[in-house]
């Protein structure tokens, strides 16, 4: 006698969903994470409050530190580079502010998933939420530091031109690059705990080879160090418009290429290893 499969069994076989591809799961993670903006924005504000809890100045401590550095370094390096202090101090101030964002994005990007270990292992949230949280937190600190710039432009009587509107796309690219940096270095650091100190050392070296405190024109035959340096491109697209001068010829193309390559490469890695992040943390 032939045994016919029950209708319930056939029904369960028909409605059982097919597993999503890694690419689909990764893309869904990024979209769903972005949709939870209320969550990662609230977490970023909470991180900022907790970091400066009990402090009188709060995030403005970084602003104050930048002012002190600009005043002390400007007096020395303007003479060393034979540049007028009126020209050099705004150049230095903007360079240090933007570099502060870049270096913090890289260093804190290494802790994206490690610092959220408890949440990752207990709450089913998109992993991208933690990257958005880190980026928004760094943008909050950057916003506090940017208050120095209008004062510097006013004190040193630097005219504001239409180029100032170029900082809007620059800030958008800062956010985009911050996301892929947080995801990439966050995954790499979760898998290999030696990565954060290595990245910290690399960041220090990058500071000295990037025209942050010195003009790129002083590089002479080594001009390519600035032209093809993504860190300098990120600084230049913000600093040049605020100073009312044209950006370096290679800055925007370099930033566009870096952003596209970083986003694409990180997405491929994220799709490939996303399911292992919880185990690595």
Backbone as CSV, one residue per row, in Angstrom:
resi,resn,N_x,N_y,N_z,CA_x,CA_y,CA_z,C_x,C_y,C_z
1,UNK,0.842,-1.201,0.000,0.000,0.000,0.000,0.879,1.254,0.000
2,UNK,0.569,2.194,-0.844,1.355,3.419,-0.958,0.866,4.448,0.052
3,UNK,1.825,5.048,0.764,1.477,6.059,1.767,1.601,7.437,1.140
4,UNK,0.503,8.128,1.111,0.491,9.468,0.528,0.985,10.487,1.553
5,UNK,1.827,11.432,1.138,2.270,12.471,2.074,1.103,13.329,2.525
6,UNK,1.130,13.675,3.761,0.034,14.481,4.301,0.027,15.866,3.673
7,UNK,-1.137,16.504,3.699,-1.258,17.850,3.134,-0.446,18.856,3.936
8,UNK,-0.323,18.625,5.275,0.453,19.549,6.104,1.922,19.519,5.735
9,UNK,2.445,18.318,5.427,3.835,18.193,5.047,4.101,18.884,3.725
10,UNK,3.173,18.688,2.774,3.333,19.332,1.475,3.273,20.848,1.616
11,UNK,2.379,21.311,2.483,2.240,22.746,2.674,3.505,23.353,3.264
12,UNK,4.089,22.629,4.259,5.301,23.157,4.887,6.456,23.193,3.912
13,UNK,6.505,22.240,2.999,7.562,22.234,2.007,7.392,23.370,1.011
14,UNK,6.165,23.747,0.759,5.906,24.773,-0.230,6.199,26.178,0.318
15,UNK,5.906,26.407,1.581,6.043,27.760,2.117,7.378,27.988,2.815
16,UNK,8.207,26.945,2.930,9.493,27.125,3.602,10.354,28.110,2.808
17,UNK,10.753,29.235,3.423,11.479,30.264,2.661,12.897,29.826,2.315
18,UNK,13.331,30.217,1.143,14.703,29.921,0.733,15.658,30.849,1.476
19,UNK,16.826,30.356,1.851,17.793,31.213,2.557,18.256,32.361,1.662
20,UNK,18.442,33.512,2.268,18.903,34.677,1.519,20.373,34.549,1.187
21,UNK,20.750,35.118,0.062,22.156,35.122,-0.315,22.923,36.071,0.599
22,UNK,24.234,35.866,0.756,25.028,36.772,1.602,24.948,38.224,1.147
23,UNK,24.910,38.437,-0.177,24.827,39.803,-0.693,23.498,40.444,-0.299
24,UNK,22.400,39.696,-0.435,21.087,40.204,-0.079,21.005,40.499,1.415
25,UNK,21.577,39.614,2.223,21.556,39.807,3.676,22.370,41.032,4.074
26,UNK,23.520,41.222,3.428,24.370,42.374,3.743,23.684,43.677,3.345
27,UNK,23.082,43.693,2.168,22.397,44.901,1.710,21.202,45.223,2.608
28,UNK,20.469,44.188,3.007,19.337,44.382,3.904,19.807,44.922,5.251
29,UNK,20.945,44.445,5.701,21.513,44.927,6.966,21.807,46.427,6.887
30,UNK,22.420,46.858,5.792,22.776,48.276,5.620,21.524,49.146,5.545
31,UNK,20.525,48.714,4.790,19.291,49.498,4.629,18.508,49.554,5.940
32,UNK,18.337,48.396,6.579,17.578,48.359,7.832,18.294,49.140,8.935
33,UNK,19.633,49.091,8.913,20.385,49.852,9.902,20.195,51.349,9.709
34,UNK,20.224,51.799,8.460,20.016,53.221,8.174,18.607,53.659,8.565
35,UNK,17.639,52.761,8.413,16.254,53.095,8.753,16.069,53.283,10.255
36,UNK,16.948,52.727,11.047,16.861,52.869,12.511,17.669,54.074,12.978
37,UNK,17.540,55.167,12.252,18.316,56.370,12.584,17.993,56.869,13.993
38,UNK,16.755,56.705,14.432,16.379,57.144,15.772,17.209,56.425,16.835
39,UNK,17.571,55.181,16.546,18.325,54.390,17.522,19.789,54.787,17.561
40,UNK,20.462,54.779,16.382,21.896,55.060,16.419,22.197,56.526,16.707
41,UNK,21.249,57.406,16.396,21.443,58.802,16.783,21.338,58.958,18.300
42,UNK,20.358,58.283,18.907,20.205,58.352,20.357,21.411,57.729,21.060
43,UNK,21.905,56.620,20.529,23.078,55.978,21.121,24.318,56.860,20.993
44,UNK,24.453,57.549,19.863,25.606,58.440,19.658,25.568,59.612,20.633
45,UNK,24.384,60.184,20.822,24.267,61.268,21.801,24.562,60.769,23.216
46,UNK,24.092,59.559,23.507,24.360,58.987,24.823,25.855,58.751,25.021
47,UNK,26.529,58.243,23.983,27.980,58.032,24.064,28.707,59.334,24.357
48,UNK,28.271,60.394,23.686,28.915,61.701,23.879,28.710,62.208,25.295
49,UNK,27.485,62.042,25.819,27.202,62.500,27.181,27.997,61.697,28.209
50,UNK,28.072,60.383,28.007,28.791,59.541,28.956,30.289,59.797,28.915
51,UNK,30.815,60.060,27.731,32.250,60.292,27.599,32.672,61.537,28.361
52,UNK,31.819,62.552,28.355,32.182,63.817,29.000,31.366,64.066,30.267
53,UNK,30.863,62.987,30.855,30.072,63.137,32.073,30.930,63.722,33.203
54,UNK,30.409,64.729,33.862,31.150,65.376,34.932,32.084,66.465,34.455
55,UNK,32.178,66.625,33.132,33.051,67.657,32.570,32.269,68.950,32.375
56,UNK,32.943,70.071,32.606,32.291,71.368,32.439,32.176,71.720,30.959
57,UNK,33.242,71.505,30.207,33.260,71.876,28.788,32.688,70.791,27.889
58,UNK,32.706,69.553,28.326,32.185,68.465,27.513,32.975,68.292,26.227
59,UNK,32.274,68.122,25.082,32.969,67.953,23.800,33.835,69.151,23.413
60,UNK,33.571,70.298,24.042,34.366,71.480,23.716,35.794,71.381,24.260
61,UNK,36.082,70.309,25.036,37.462,70.094,25.446,38.348,69.879,24.226
62,UNK,37.827,69.144,23.254,38.587,68.924,22.026,38.784,70.238,21.285
63,UNK,37.749,71.086,21.305,37.844,72.397,20.669,38.908,73.252,21.350
64,UNK,38.891,73.242,22.673,39.873,74.017,23.432,41.292,73.524,23.171
65,UNK,41.438,72.204,23.123,42.754,71.631,22.839,43.258,72.062,21.468
66,UNK,42.356,72.082,20.489,42.733,72.503,19.142,43.179,73.962,19.126
67,UNK,42.470,74.814,19.850,42.832,76.235,19.910,44.224,76.398,20.498
68,UNK,44.513,75.672,21.573,45.831,75.756,22.211,46.928,75.277,21.263
69,UNK,46.656,74.172,20.557,47.636,73.633,19.609,47.889,74.604,18.470
70,UNK,46.832,75.203,17.959,46.976,76.146,16.844,47.788,77.358,17.275
71,UNK,47.504,77.867,18.476,48.212,79.056,18.959,49.691,78.767,19.186
72,UNK,49.996,77.619,19.799,51.393,77.295,20.108,52.164,76.863,18.871
73,UNK,51.563,75.977,18.055,52.245,75.501,16.859,52.337,76.596,15.803
74,UNK,51.299,77.440,15.720,51.291,78.479,14.708,52.420,79.464,14.871
75,UNK,52.726,79.817,16.111,53.803,80.780,16.358,55.152,80.223,15.923
76,UNK,55.336,78.914,16.086,56.623,78.288,15.753,56.717,77.968,14.268
77,UNK,55.702,77.269,13.748,55.802,76.773,12.378,55.614,77.860,11.328
78,UNK,54.908,78.925,11.661,54.793,80.016,10.699,56.156,80.643,10.442
79,UNK,56.963,80.708,11.495,58.333,81.211,11.342,59.208,80.191,10.638
80,UNK,59.035,78.919,10.998,59.844,77.855,10.406,59.594,77.741,8.900
81,UNK,58.323,77.858,8.500,57.977,77.734,7.086,58.008,79.077,6.359
82,UNK,58.334,80.135,7.091,58.405,81.483,6.517,57.073,81.880,5.872
83,UNK,55.996,81.683,6.648,54.654,82.019,6.181,54.043,83.004,7.165
84,UNK,53.307,83.944,6.667,52.633,84.910,7.527,51.682,84.194,8.485
85,UNK,51.702,84.588,9.743,50.818,83.974,10.737,49.348,84.168,10.361
86,UNK,49.034,85.277,9.746,47.665,85.542,9.320,47.191,84.524,8.292
87,UNK,48.092,84.046,7.473,47.760,83.045,6.461,47.854,81.634,7.023
88,UNK,48.850,81.407,7.872,49.141,80.049,8.330,48.184,79.562,9.412
89,UNK,47.789,80.399,10.345,46.965,79.956,11.472,45.609,79.375,11.032
90,UNK,44.858,80.028,10.123,43.615,79.396,9.649,43.883,78.078,8.921
91,UNK,44.976,78.045,8.145,45.357,76.827,7.425,45.596,75.694,8.419
92,UNK,46.329,75.987,9.477,46.647,74.985,10.491,45.411,74.559,11.267
93,UNK,44.564,75.525,11.628,43.370,75.226,12.423,42.444,74.258,11.690
94,UNK,42.157,74.554,10.439,41.260,73.688,9.672,41.893,72.320,9.464
95,UNK,43.194,72.279,9.195,43.878,71.015,8.989,43.819,70.132,10.219
96,UNK,44.046,70.696,11.397,44.017,69.918,12.636,42.607,69.444,12.972
97,UNK,41.605,70.274,12.695,40.221,69.883,12.978,39.810,68.695,12.114
98,UNK,40.088,68.782,10.811,39.701,67.696,9.909,40.528,66.443,10.194
99,UNK,41.819,66.634,10.482,42.640,65.465,10.812,42.129,64.782,12.080
100,UNK,41.653,65.580,13.036,41.090,64.999,14.251,39.926,64.083,13.940
101,UNK,39.083,64.493,12.988,37.960,63.636,12.597,38.456,62.372,11.905
102,UNK,39.409,62.514,11.001,39.924,61.356,10.260,40.570,60.345,11.192
103,UNK,41.458,60.816,12.053,42.167,59.899,12.952,41.216,59.236,13.938
104,UNK,40.227,59.992,14.425,39.252,59.412,15.353,38.373,58.387,14.651
105,UNK,37.982,58.688,13.411,37.162,57.738,12.650,37.892,56.414,12.454
106,UNK,39.190,56.484,12.222,39.968,55.269,12.011,40.167,54.506,13.320
107,UNK,40.594,55.224,14.365,40.881,54.559,15.641,39.615,53.997,16.287
108,UNK,38.532,54.779,16.294,37.293,54.291,16.880,36.599,53.287,15.965
109,UNK,36.911,53.341,14.669,36.368,52.347,13.757,36.819,50.948,14.114
110,UNK,38.017,50.846,14.668,38.527,49.533,15.089,37.698,48.945,16.226
111,UNK,37.018,49.798,16.982,36.237,49.346,18.131,34.738,49.254,17.817
112,UNK,34.361,49.371,16.568,32.950,49.419,16.193,32.164,48.250,16.751
113,UNK,32.649,47.043,16.542,31.935,45.852,16.994,32.433,45.350,18.343
114,UNK,33.688,45.583,18.643,34.227,45.144,19.932,33.563,45.886,21.083
115,UNK,33.343,47.185,20.913,32.718,47.967,21.978,31.227,47.655,22.122
116,UNK,30.629,47.055,21.100,29.199,46.710,21.135,28.994,45.214,21.341
117,UNK,29.975,44.562,21.921,29.926,43.108,22.095,28.667,42.657,22.827
118,UNK,28.331,43.323,23.928,27.154,42.936,24.701,25.877,43.058,23.906
119,UNK,25.754,44.136,23.140,24.543,44.343,22.335,24.463,43.313,21.218
120,UNK,25.582,43.072,20.545,25.592,42.146,19.416,25.175,40.739,19.847
121,UNK,25.599,40.322,21.019,25.348,38.957,21.471,24.002,38.786,22.166
122,UNK,23.295,39.878,22.379,22.006,39.756,23.078,20.824,40.342,22.309
123,UNK,21.068,41.343,21.454,19.971,42.012,20.748,20.136,41.817,19.244
124,UNK,19.107,41.320,18.552,19.208,41.100,17.098,19.047,42.397,16.305
125,UNK,20.119,43.183,16.252,20.114,44.433,15.501,20.974,44.298,14.257
126,UNK,20.700,45.081,13.218,21.615,45.106,12.064,22.994,45.556,12.520
127,UNK,24.030,44.907,12.019,25.392,45.262,12.419,25.745,46.688,11.996
128,UNK,25.142,47.151,10.926,25.451,48.490,10.434,25.032,49.581,11.413
129,UNK,24.113,49.273,12.317,23.691,50.255,13.318,24.898,50.748,14.115
130,UNK,25.802,49.841,14.440,26.963,50.202,15.243,27.932,51.092,14.451
131,UNK,27.994,50.883,13.150,28.842,51.740,12.311,28.243,53.135,12.199
132,UNK,26.929,53.216,11.959,26.265,54.518,11.886,26.406,55.268,13.219
133,UNK,26.320,54.522,14.293,26.467,55.121,15.625,27.840,55.759,15.785
134,UNK,28.884,55.038,15.383,30.249,55.558,15.508,30.455,56.790,14.635
135,UNK,29.941,56.757,13.412,30.118,57.876,12.488,29.396,59.116,12.996
136,UNK,28.163,58.947,13.440,27.397,60.100,13.921,28.027,60.684,15.181
137,UNK,28.566,59.822,16.031,29.246,60.300,17.237,30.458,61.162,16.880
138,UNK,31.211,60.738,15.889,32.378,61.512,15.459,31.965,62.820,14.781
139,UNK,30.849,62.802,14.079,30.367,64.034,13.448,29.901,65.047,14.499
140,UNK,29.381,64.551,15.613,28.983,65.450,16.698,30.201,66.195,17.237
141,UNK,31.285,65.452,17.462,32.519,66.072,17.955,33.078,67.048,16.913
142,UNK,33.010,66.651,15.636,33.483,67.533,14.564,32.691,68.827,14.546
143,UNK,31.379,68.742,14.760,30.543,69.938,14.751,30.954,70.904,15.860
144,UNK,31.327,70.355,17.016,31.786,71.219,18.111,33.096,71.926,17.745
145,UNK,33.948,71.232,17.019,35.241,71.813,16.657,35.119,72.844,15.548
146,UNK,34.111,72.692,14.707,33.956,73.603,13.572,33.620,75.025,13.991
147,UNK,33.239,75.218,15.253,32.916,76.583,15.697,34.164,77.460,15.695
148,UNK,35.342,76.830,15.674,36.591,77.596,15.636,36.736,78.314,14.298
149,UNK,36.265,77.672,13.233,36.532,78.162,11.886,35.935,79.539,11.624
150,UNK,34.643,79.790,11.914,34.120,81.157,11.679,34.887,82.212,12.455
151,UNK,35.306,81.865,13.669,36.081,82.828,14.452,37.425,83.110,13.788
152,UNK,38.065,82.053,13.289,39.364,82.229,12.623,39.219,83.065,11.359
153,UNK,38.164,82.799,10.583,37.941,83.567,9.352,37.665,85.023,9.658
154,UNK,36.954,85.277,10.768,36.628,86.643,11.144,37.860,87.385,11.679
155,UNK,38.612,86.710,12.537,39.784,87.343,13.149,40.833,87.694,12.096
156,UNK,41.060,86.764,11.170,42.114,86.974,10.175,41.578,87.562,8.871
157,UNK,40.300,87.966,8.894,39.686,88.697,7.785,39.844,87.958,6.445
158,UNK,39.485,86.704,6.462,39.522,85.908,5.231,38.158,86.015,4.552
159,UNK,38.098,86.513,3.343,36.801,86.682,2.665,36.145,85.338,2.357
160,UNK,34.836,85.313,2.490,34.066,84.100,2.205,33.556,84.177,0.772
161,UNK,33.835,83.141,-0.006,33.415,83.109,-1.416,32.387,81.998,-1.617
162,UNK,31.927,81.875,-2.855,30.942,80.849,-3.180,31.502,79.446,-2.980
163,UNK,32.828,79.334,-2.928,33.440,78.018,-2.750,33.077,77.380,-1.416
164,UNK,32.596,78.168,-0.484,32.278,77.621,0.833,31.198,76.548,0.757
165,UNK,30.376,76.592,-0.293,29.316,75.592,-0.440,29.883,74.208,-0.779
166,UNK,31.148,74.152,-1.158,31.766,72.860,-1.451,31.934,72.013,-0.194
167,UNK,31.831,72.621,0.978,31.988,71.829,2.200,30.788,70.910,2.435
168,UNK,29.648,71.203,1.787,28.463,70.344,1.961,28.710,68.942,1.389
169,UNK,29.111,68.824,0.101,29.442,67.474,-0.381,30.637,66.876,0.348
170,UNK,31.549,67.709,0.835,32.696,67.192,1.582,32.231,66.480,2.847
171,UNK,31.281,67.079,3.552,30.758,66.462,4.779,30.010,65.167,4.470
172,UNK,29.318,65.143,3.329,28.622,63.910,2.924,29.630,62.787,2.677
173,UNK,30.725,63.120,2.024,31.755,62.119,1.775,32.454,61.710,3.069
174,UNK,32.558,62.628,4.014,33.109,62.260,5.319,32.258,61.164,5.959
175,UNK,30.935,61.344,5.890,30.035,60.359,6.484,30.126,59.011,5.763
176,UNK,30.140,59.045,4.430,30.218,57.797,3.654,31.503,57.044,3.950
177,UNK,32.608,57.764,3.961,33.879,57.111,4.245,33.941,56.632,5.693
178,UNK,33.310,57.384,6.579,33.282,56.954,7.971,32.572,55.631,8.151
179,UNK,31.510,55.398,7.366,30.756,54.145,7.485,31.604,52.955,7.038
180,UNK,32.225,53.062,5.858,32.983,51.890,5.401,34.244,51.678,6.251
181,UNK,34.828,52.766,6.749,35.984,52.616,7.631,35.586,51.904,8.920
182,UNK,34.429,52.273,9.478,33.960,51.647,10.716,33.657,50.170,10.514
183,UNK,33.019,49.838,9.394,32.683,48.434,9.126,33.942,47.623,8.834
184,UNK,34.811,48.154,7.977,36.001,47.414,7.572,36.947,47.176,8.742
185,UNK,37.349,48.259,9.404,38.285,48.108,10.516,37.618,47.455,11.720
186,UNK,36.298,47.641,11.851,35.588,46.970,12.932,35.608,45.463,12.781
187,UNK,35.371,44.970,11.563,35.419,43.530,11.303,36.842,42.994,11.440
188,UNK,37.798,43.733,10.883,39.185,43.289,10.924,39.697,43.213,12.363
189,UNK,39.315,44.195,13.177,39.759,44.220,14.567,39.061,43.156,15.404
190,UNK,37.799,42.858,15.055,37.087,41.803,15.776,37.712,40.437,15.502
191,UNK,38.213,40.259,14.293,38.829,38.972,13.934,40.262,38.882,14.438
192,UNK,41.019,39.972,14.298,42.425,39.982,14.711,42.640,41.126,15.702
193,UNK,42.863,40.822,16.965,42.965,41.844,18.008,44.273,42.626,17.935
194,UNK,45.186,42.233,17.058,46.421,42.997,16.879,46.227,44.208,15.974
195,UNK,45.085,44.276,15.319,44.866,45.337,14.334,44.818,46.741,14.953
196,UNK,44.082,46.974,16.061,44.011,48.343,16.609,45.359,48.995,16.882
197,UNK,46.321,48.325,17.576,47.612,48.994,17.775,48.382,49.202,16.483
198,UNK,48.232,48.290,15.533,48.903,48.461,14.244,48.334,49.679,13.515
199,UNK,47.023,49.803,13.529,46.361,50.931,12.880,46.751,52.240,13.567
200,UNK,46.868,52.223,14.899,47.261,53.430,15.636,48.648,53.899,15.213
201,UNK,49.572,52.959,15.059,50.925,53.317,14.611,50.914,53.835,13.183
202,UNK,50.125,53.200,12.334,50.025,53.641,10.944,49.441,55.043,10.859
203,UNK,48.460,55.336,11.708,47.835,56.659,11.703,48.840,57.740,12.070
204,UNK,49.731,57.448,13.014,50.763,58.413,13.382,51.691,58.709,12.211
205,UNK,52.066,57.649,11.497,52.929,57.837,10.327,52.199,58.639,9.257
206,UNK,50.920,58.334,9.073,50.120,59.036,8.063,50.038,60.532,8.355
207,UNK,50.000,60.889,9.638,49.935,62.301,10.004,51.165,63.059,9.506
208,UNK,52.333,62.451,9.624,53.564,63.152,9.255,53.768,63.233,7.747
209,UNK,53.223,62.261,7.004,53.406,62.307,5.556,52.255,63.028,4.856
210,UNK,51.270,63.465,5.634,50.140,64.210,5.076,50.313,65.695,5.369
211,UNK,50.144,66.563,4.380,50.254,68.008,4.613,49.123,68.538,5.494
212,UNK,49.246,68.278,6.782,48.279,68.787,7.745,48.771,70.094,8.333
213,UNK,50.024,70.083,8.797,50.579,71.275,9.444,51.542,72.029,8.529
214,UNK,51.820,71.476,7.384,52.707,72.165,6.438,52.049,72.212,5.058
215,UNK,52.306,73.245,4.276,51.715,73.361,2.939,52.242,72.276,2.003
216,UNK,51.386,71.785,1.133,51.795,70.756,0.176,52.848,71.265,-0.786
217,UNK,52.879,72.574,-0.995,53.850,73.142,-1.921,55.284,72.944,-1.457
218,UNK,55.490,72.718,-0.169,56.843,72.530,0.356,57.414,71.152,0.018
219,UNK,56.565,70.268,-0.501,57.033,68.920,-0.806,57.938,68.887,-2.034
220,UNK,57.820,69.871,-2.895,58.684,69.930,-4.071,58.513,68.721,-4.976
221,UNK,59.597,67.986,-5.184,59.556,66.808,-6.057,58.736,65.670,-5.464
222,UNK,58.405,65.783,-4.169,57.589,64.766,-3.504,56.115,65.160,-3.490
223,UNK,55.702,65.993,-4.406,54.329,66.480,-4.466,53.318,65.340,-4.584
224,UNK,53.733,64.236,-5.187,52.823,63.093,-5.344,52.362,62.535,-4.010
225,UNK,53.154,62.763,-2.950,52.766,62.306,-1.615,51.452,62.964,-1.203
226,UNK,51.236,64.191,-1.629,49.981,64.887,-1.344,48.925,64.588,-2.400
227,UNK,49.326,64.588,-3.661,48.359,64.417,-4.743,47.603,63.098,-4.647
228,UNK,48.288,62.047,-4.247,47.673,60.716,-4.216,47.511,60.200,-2.789
229,UNK,47.344,61.122,-1.871,47.129,60.790,-0.466,45.656,61.009,-0.134
230,UNK,44.886,59.957,0.149,43.452,60.136,0.446,43.203,61.026,1.652
231,UNK,44.098,60.976,2.639,43.916,61.812,3.831,44.045,63.293,3.476
232,UNK,45.024,63.628,2.634,45.173,65.021,2.211,43.991,65.460,1.369
233,UNK,43.490,64.563,0.513,42.321,64.900,-0.303,41.128,65.238,0.579
234,UNK,40.927,64.454,1.654,39.811,64.712,2.566,39.969,66.052,3.273
235,UNK,41.201,66.385,3.623,41.450,67.669,4.279,41.306,68.825,3.294
236,UNK,41.820,68.645,2.101,41.854,69.723,1.119,40.463,70.131,0.656
237,UNK,39.537,69.168,0.508,38.198,69.519,0.027,37.413,70.302,1.070
238,UNK,37.867,70.288,2.295,37.249,71.100,3.339,38.022,72.400,3.562
239,UNK,39.349,72.307,3.587,40.178,73.464,3.913,40.201,74.504,2.790
240,UNK,40.371,74.065,1.563,40.474,75.007,0.446,39.226,75.878,0.294
241,UNK,38.004,75.315,0.296,36.821,76.177,0.166,36.687,77.189,1.302
242,UNK,37.043,76.776,2.525,36.918,77.694,3.654,37.932,78.830,3.567
243,UNK,39.077,78.541,2.952,40.093,79.586,2.781,39.871,80.382,1.503
244,UNK,38.862,79.989,0.716,38.531,80.726,-0.494,39.464,80.477,-1.657
245,UNK,40.128,79.315,-1.671,41.043,78.981,-2.765,40.570,77.699,-3.437
246,UNK,41.120,77.435,-4.606,40.749,76.229,-5.352,41.375,74.998,-4.715
247,UNK,40.666,73.882,-4.769,41.204,72.635,-4.248,42.301,72.108,-5.168
248,UNK,43.129,71.252,-4.631,44.153,70.604,-5.438,43.507,69.851,-6.598
249,UNK,44.181,69.808,-7.728,43.632,69.168,-8.933,43.196,67.731,-8.680
250,UNK,43.923,67.022,-7.833,43.656,65.601,-7.639,42.785,65.304,-6.409
251,UNK,42.431,66.325,-5.643,41.751,66.060,-4.372,40.377,65.412,-4.554
252,UNK,39.495,66.036,-5.341,38.166,65.463,-5.522,38.199,64.119,-6.246
253,UNK,38.965,63.978,-7.348,39.051,62.646,-7.967,39.573,61.591,-7.002
254,UNK,40.585,61.945,-6.196,41.140,60.985,-5.246,40.117,60.607,-4.186
255,UNK,39.354,61.585,-3.712,38.333,61.300,-2.703,37.219,60.439,-3.276
256,UNK,36.828,60.718,-4.525,35.786,59.921,-5.176,36.233,58.475,-5.357
257,UNK,37.462,58.283,-5.825,37.986,56.931,-6.032,38.100,56.187,-4.710
258,UNK,38.613,56.862,-3.678,38.756,56.241,-2.368,37.404,55.829,-1.800
259,UNK,36.414,56.708,-1.942,35.077,56.410,-1.425,34.460,55.222,-2.157
260,UNK,34.536,55.233,-3.493,33.952,54.146,-4.281,34.647,52.820,-3.993
261,UNK,35.981,52.839,-3.988,36.729,51.603,-3.730,36.500,51.101,-2.315
262,UNK,36.472,52.020,-1.351,36.258,51.625,0.040,34.877,51.042,0.262
263,UNK,33.861,51.695,-0.285,32.488,51.200,-0.115,32.295,49.844,-0.788
264,UNK,32.777,49.710,-2.023,32.607,48.458,-2.750,33.383,47.317,-2.099
265,UNK,34.655,47.572,-1.793,35.472,46.528,-1.177,34.942,46.109,0.178
266,UNK,34.517,47.079,0.977,33.989,46.755,2.305,32.678,45.997,2.199
267,UNK,31.841,46.369,1.235,30.570,45.648,1.078,30.808,44.183,0.717
268,UNK,31.771,43.932,-0.150,32.086,42.544,-0.528,32.555,41.754,0.690
269,UNK,33.430,42.363,1.492,33.934,41.691,2.696,32.812,41.518,3.723
270,UNK,31.971,42.545,3.846,30.861,42.482,4.800,29.890,41.372,4.419
271,UNK,29.585,41.255,3.126,28.690,40.197,2.669,29.292,38.813,2.910
272,UNK,30.606,38.720,2.765,31.276,37.424,2.911,31.380,36.980,4.368
273,UNK,31.655,37.917,5.271,31.940,37.523,6.655,30.937,38.074,7.668
274,UNK,29.861,38.669,7.213,28.894,39.268,8.133,28.385,38.279,9.171
275,UNK,28.118,37.058,8.774,27.536,36.067,9.691,28.497,35.664,10.803
276,UNK,29.773,36.009,10.667,30.753,35.590,11.676,31.062,36.662,12.708
277,UNK,30.535,37.852,12.529,30.866,38.959,13.432,30.502,38.620,14.868
278,UNK,29.320,38.027,15.077,28.894,37.694,16.440,29.857,36.705,17.108
279,UNK,30.404,35.802,16.323,31.334,34.816,16.890,32.705,35.439,17.162
280,UNK,33.094,36.397,16.345,34.396,37.051,16.537,34.413,37.930,17.767
281,UNK,33.267,38.573,18.053,33.210,39.449,19.227,33.073,38.627,20.476
